[in-house]
């Protein structure tokens, strides 16, 4: 007699580990960095320095959350640094004309949405690769910022309400960090719990499948670039408010830091798979490494080398190790 | 906008809901879907060269033909995935122009695609409800979707232990079963299945064939594309044979046999 038995369900812990392998690995790496810099420098683990790190990481995190959405759809936005610079410069110019700052803030967010939507239209409705569209955007928008300011830095004077966005503290936590945290929570909620988030993942997983089940796939693709534009505008405002000036030379190389943070967090450049928690950890890791290397009196130019090396290694791990067959502990359930 | 996406009960579609059966024998029946002179070109390639086809309520039409005969293209036109270059489509006697897959879905035309059209990075529940997510405001109503997904799969006797598993981790047969459950569970009027059994095991093939007979009994029109000719004789009422972008023959299931079909499929070639 043969007994028919059901195959035992896999352990839920093993399932959890293999599904969140990437976030766990970046979490471990982040903690390792924290320990390393705490041991090697005296000043790293002081409250003042930690607050400084999160204040500086805030603009990157804001844009990295939006970039996570873009990369989940299988796209990329190389123009975020230029968008930040343009908004940064234009905001300073309009504030200099004497407009009230809340109007400027809202206006700039709308301006960012417009810039993002314009690029999203080319990507989604005209079928031009996102890499090309946003590479052109990187050049064009930086050019506009330079042209408008003629390369000069524009001071922002006597707008305490506006400065509070970049320099203020609430319960001794920097306001930009709180804003960035709010954006990250919003991003997490959208991806995990909303219909829009599900549509973004579906489009990134299989554009044709999303179209066939009747999703407005083109609009969804375009919309993530709009979100990226809004986030870039917010980051531009945070930087302007912190530095008290607007400059066309702000945020050079910003897009690389943002993309590095997102990829380091385990979001797949192929689309479909992404994690906001990973992005938060990735952003903090890059910020901590930059800060820690400076505290160790290593040349600031060296951080660029390290950041680049981290991107390479992260993508390498992403493609080679964390495939669907990857399992923690190497335990094979099926024969 | 997605109000029609909210289904009171997904399970009603698979169970034995009471929809009066159409009188199936009269000669003057109205076709559920009626295609006339459908043409479709891809560049210089004529995929369909004027196809006429009628599908009646409560019947299963088998669509057979050699590779690249135009079977998939024809069904994709009915499901709104392709827009025909010429010809007309009538649904329940009303001439329509399908504007896209969403339009066809609104008219209760569902399709199981040959490539399954699943999103690998989304879990089983998410794929079953893809494009018609149950929501509370902007938020996904996950508990309700899980509960309904479970009963959808149970009704089709599909065994998938973990509904939260990503579809990429499932076997080919399980993925195909999910694609079938997705199409069959939301009260389709027309159910198109393009090679639904290619990756299925014996028991699952039986389940699909009995599913076809069940939905037929409720008045659903089923179009079945398959290379397993023996399945046609167990589920289909009529068989249409396609050859090089045209329909070359139509046979009632009682008036044909395997030998006849094979002859029709390979066409004029003598062996």
Interface residues (C-beta under 8 A of the other chain):
Chain A: X9 X10 X15 X19 X193 X194 X195 X196 X198 X201 X202 X204 X205 X206 X208 X209 X210 X211 X212 X213 X214 X215 X272 X273 X324
Chain B: X2 X79 X81 X100 X101 X102 X105 X106 X111 X113 X117 X118 X119 X120 X121 X122 X126 X130 X131 X132 X133 X135 X138 X139 X140 X142 X161 X162 X165 X166 X168 X169
